[in-house]
Amino acid sequence: MVIGAGQAGLSAAYGLRRAGLAPGSGFVVLDGEDGPGGAWRHRWRTLRVDRAHRISSLPGLPFEPADRTRPAAEIVPAYFDAYERVYDLQVRRPVRVGAIRPAGPDLRVETDAGTWTTRALINATGTWTRPFRPRYPGAETFRGRQLHTVDYAGPEEFAGKRVVVVGGGTSAVQLLMEIATVAAATTWVTRRPPEFHEEPFDEDWGRTVVARVDERVRAGLPPQSVVSVTGLALTPEVRAAQAAGVLDRLPMFERITPEGVVWADGTAWAADVILWATGWRAALGHLAPLRLRSPGGGIAVDGTRVVADPRIHLVGYGPSASTIGANRAGQAAAREVVALLREPAAA
Ligand code: FAD
């Protein structure tokens, strides 16, 4: 069984199908969304295909949109839809998996649409459904609006507002640059000083990053965000925003008041909006009954295989949390699962 039909889950399904398993009977793909696209369905409208990092093709069908200036939230779901049809992947949706429990040699998959039993599981549930927002004292007293990146619908609603953007990742920088064009004022706060990366993100650099995140998840530590390893890309837009003072970053404030935010030295900034661009965590709550976590707080994986339970693979997790990484991981996991299914069942 595959859970999740984003880039990672579809790549895995493709791999299973190529290995000879029949969609719908040899393997089943469950997905919590109402339609194709995974998390791309929910990306903000101003995130155009040509402004995304780089959206890799799924295996077997090139991603060649006619108009790259269209929102990724429109183009990628249409591409996934075509992909599911071309390979007849028979994704079942919307089906939300609530819990997976051990059931002898099998796994019991409990969902809002019934229960399945499976011998092996490829988990591809991404992060979008688990936004992370750190706690700061006074947050509940704030009279303005607080939202997370997942709630962002475009800059218009921030016109004339004073906006604090929290977070040091690519999303924070992109949203800040957009909002600054219409807001009355913006301020940017991050825990660590942001590091901008001059060099192009070439393949060597990509390999180094993946190796570093891989090391962490092998050791059972929670995966790090890729930006914390790569730094932020110094694009022409970023340089312009730097020159305009939009990216003058402040350290984290100490607390939130009804009127805004306050730093440890008493400096205050009056705000109408606090935008938490503070990232995501892996959406793995449904695996909790299996007790896979290691003392380090993450789930130790070797490649994609969970060290504590080789029937389970995590794809789109840690080093494979990019569209290209998800492709490779999905197919690698499919190969291992098929090999496992061919082994004689334990007596
Ligand atoms: P998702 O696309 O999130 O798919 C997971 C699927 O699992 C979803 O359909 C979800 O509904 C489903 N699901 C979750 N929980 C359950 C459950 N309990 N039961 C059933 N279904 C469930 N990477 C790039 O390579 N290039 C980019 O340009 C790029 N831009 C990005 C921009 C943003 C804003 C973000 C946040 C990430 C970006 N990434 C990019 C990273 C990239 O999106 C991901 O690594 C990749 O697309 C994720 O694919 P996925 O299949 O792992 O997850």
Residues whose N, C-alpha, C, O or C-beta is under 5 A from the ligand:
A	BS01	FAD	I3 G4 A5 G6 Q7 A8 G9 L30 D31 G32 E33 G37 G38 A39 W40 A52 H53 R54 I55 V95 R96 V97 A124 T125 G126 T127 W128 T129 A283 H286 V315 G316 S320 A321 S322 T323 I324 A326
